[in-house]
Amino acid sequence: MRSLSAVLIGLFVWLAALPADAQVQRTERIAAELVPMSQWAAPGSTAVVAVRQDIEPGWHTYWRNPGDSGGPTELDWTLPGGVEAGDIVWPLPERQRLQSLMNYGYSDQIYLPVPIEIPADAAPGSVLSLSVDALFMVCSDEMCVPDELTLTLDLRVDDGEAPLDRAHGAAISRILETAPRPGDLTARVTRQGETVLLTVTGEALSGEDLSDVYFFPFEGGVIDHPAEQPGERGSDGLSLTLTAGRAILTGGLNGPMAGVLSTSAGAWEITAEVGEPLAGTTGEGALAERAAPTGVGLFLQAALFALIGGLILNLMPCVFPILAMKAAALSASAHEPGEARRDGLAFLAGVLTTFLILAVA
């Protein structure tokens, strides 16, 4: 009896020590939950929670500026007294091209971190019940569906600095480390007819061998999202030529242009004031494109995909029975090695000849 009591007490203590309780909510397109970065939150601190999204293959959700279609994830919080939620810390989005459109968003799995202010009078040992109504615009290449889920999290309050949550803490921490933040950069934007010249200087850009440079505007319509963004290096920074969007073409460039400058060296939030182009942003050649696999690496990649495609093709109902018939025919002539060899070579010659004809055609 004492052993049973000890087990029950130990189980109770273990359950009480769990950092938080979150439940996964699902639709046909997305699974989401509200998860903590740390195992508990200290009174008077800023905790971080995140909306984790597991997105089904072929579907995606959106960044704060979705681009040419879709809509950003929206959060409506219900919190205990004294608890306040900040803005989403948006990870750098993917560029998702769909025919003539360009969208900015996320696929597979993504965390959207949100800072949570914990009141100083929160009692250690108490639990804060957080709830958020999350609206996800989930889109495929054919359709968009607004999915609304209510996510909850019981966040424990305790003294001291909390270790990272075992399940999600490291992933959320990486998002916070790599998410675009304001940097010590100076930016100017200058209209030049139907284009806009963005010039940026700063120590983070000086002397760096930058590639894959792209500007994500915070507002839709200020640039033509699908258009290329050719750029040039300078001694102190870089320049990008952006195609003006409908907002500028119809209303003019009347105020600052804010967004994220993404490069191979990092990503920063910038606000470009209207004015003359900054010096030191041109004259040292074009910016490099994103590096692509070449040489042996490209050949091996192509060979691997060809092998996988061939295996899939050979298992199809229209092909597999034919291969089985060929194998049976070869087996039937196994007692006559010469005949089997001739049949095998004839089969090989037929396959190679067919594919050579297709390659030439």
Sequence and secondary structure as in RCSB ss.txt:
>XXXX:A:sequence
MRSLSAVLIGLFVWLAALPADAQVQRTERIAAELVPMSQWAAPGSTAVVAVRQDIEPGWHTYWRNPGDSGGPTEL
DWTLPGGVEAGDIVWPLPERQRLQSLMNYGYSDQIYLPVPIEIPADAAPGSVLSLSVDALFMVCSDEMCVPDELT
LTLDLRVDDGEAPLDRAHGAAISRILETAPRPGDLTARVTRQGETVLLTVTGEALSGEDLSDVYFFPFEGGVIDH
PAEQPGERGSDGLSLTLTAGRAILTGGLNGPMAGVLSTSAGAWEITAEVGEPLAGTTGEGALAERAAPTGVGLFL
QAALFALIGGLILNLMPCVFPILAMKAAALSASAHEPGEARRDGLAFLAGVLTTFLILAVA
>XXXX:A:secstr
 HHHHHHHHHHHHHHHH  EEE  EE SSEEEEEEESBS B TT EEEEEEEEEE TT BEEEEEEESS    EE
EEE  TT EE        EEEEETTEEEEEE SEEEEEEEEE  TT  TT EEEEEEEEEEEEE SS EEEEEEE
EEEEEEB SS   B TTTHHHHHHHHHHS EE S EEEEEEETTEEEEEEE TTTTT   BS EEEESSTTSB T
TS   EEE SSEEEEEEEB HHHHHH   S EEEEEEETTEEEEEEEEESS  TTSSSS B B      HHHHHH
HHHHHHHHHHHHHHTSTTTHHHHHHHHHHHHHTTTSHHHHHHHHHHHHHHHHHHHHHHHH 
